[in-house]
Amino acid sequence: MHKETPSKALIRQTALCDWLDLSRSGLDKLRKKDPTFPRPLKDSDTRQAAAFYVVSEIQSWLQAKIEARDAF
């Protein structure tokens, strides 16, 4: 059975890439091309810091994309 994810659950960038079937560079291109794509949270200010995304924000972004597609 599918479990509900908490509303503020986080997903690592690497797991998000797997979920969206994108490479890391593909995700970077998507983020640059689409300003509505959710911004990551980083665990420090360094460039090498792990990046996390809020799952509910990604789900909302995907839903908006689906609705925009279906509007035509």
C-alpha positions as CSV (number, residue, x, y, z in Angstrom):
1,M,0.0,0.0,0.0
2,H,1.2,3.5,-0.9
3,K,2.1,5.6,2.2
4,E,1.4,9.3,2.3
5,T,4.5,11.5,2.4
6,P,4.7,14.1,5.1
7,S,3.9,17.6,3.7
8,K,7.4,18.9,4.4
9,A,9.3,15.7,3.5
10,L,12.6,16.3,1.8
11,I,14.2,14.4,-1.1
12,R,17.9,14.5,-2.0
13,Q,18.8,15.9,-5.4
14,T,20.2,12.5,-6.5
15,A,16.9,10.8,-5.6
16,L,14.9,13.6,-7.3
17,C,17.0,13.0,-10.5
18,D,16.1,9.3,-10.3
19,W,12.4,10.1,-9.7
20,L,12.2,12.5,-12.6
21,D,14.5,10.3,-14.8
22,L,17.0,13.1,-15.3
23,S,20.7,13.4,-15.1
24,R,22.1,16.0,-12.7
25,S,22.9,18.3,-15.6
26,G,19.4,17.7,-17.0
27,L,17.9,18.9,-13.7
28,D,20.2,21.9,-13.8
29,K,19.0,22.8,-17.3
30,L,15.4,22.3,-16.2
31,R,15.9,24.7,-13.2
32,K,17.5,27.3,-15.4
33,K,14.8,27.0,-18.1
34,D,11.8,27.0,-15.9
35,P,11.7,29.7,-13.2
36,T,8.7,28.0,-11.6
37,F,10.7,24.9,-10.7
38,P,11.1,24.7,-6.9
39,R,14.4,25.9,-5.4
40,P,16.5,23.5,-3.4
41,L,17.4,23.8,0.3
42,K,21.1,23.4,1.0
43,D,22.6,22.2,4.3
44,S,25.3,24.9,4.1
45,D,26.6,27.8,2.0
46,T,29.3,25.8,0.3
47,R,28.9,24.8,-3.4
48,Q,29.4,21.1,-2.5
49,A,26.6,21.1,0.1
50,A,23.9,18.5,-0.3
51,A,20.8,19.8,-2.0
52,F,17.3,18.8,-0.9
53,Y,13.9,19.6,-2.3
54,V,10.5,19.7,-0.6
55,V,8.5,16.8,-1.9
56,S,5.2,18.6,-1.8
57,E,6.6,21.5,-3.8
58,I,7.8,19.1,-6.5
59,Q,4.4,17.4,-6.5
60,S,2.6,20.8,-6.8
61,W,4.9,21.8,-9.7
62,L,4.3,18.6,-11.5
63,Q,0.5,18.9,-11.0
64,A,0.6,22.4,-12.4
65,K,2.5,21.2,-15.5
66,I,-0.1,18.4,-16.0
67,E,-3.0,20.9,-15.6
68,A,-1.3,23.3,-18.1
69,R,-0.8,20.4,-20.6
70,D,-4.4,19.2,-20.2
71,A,-5.8,22.8,-20.6
72,F,-5.2,22.7,-24.4
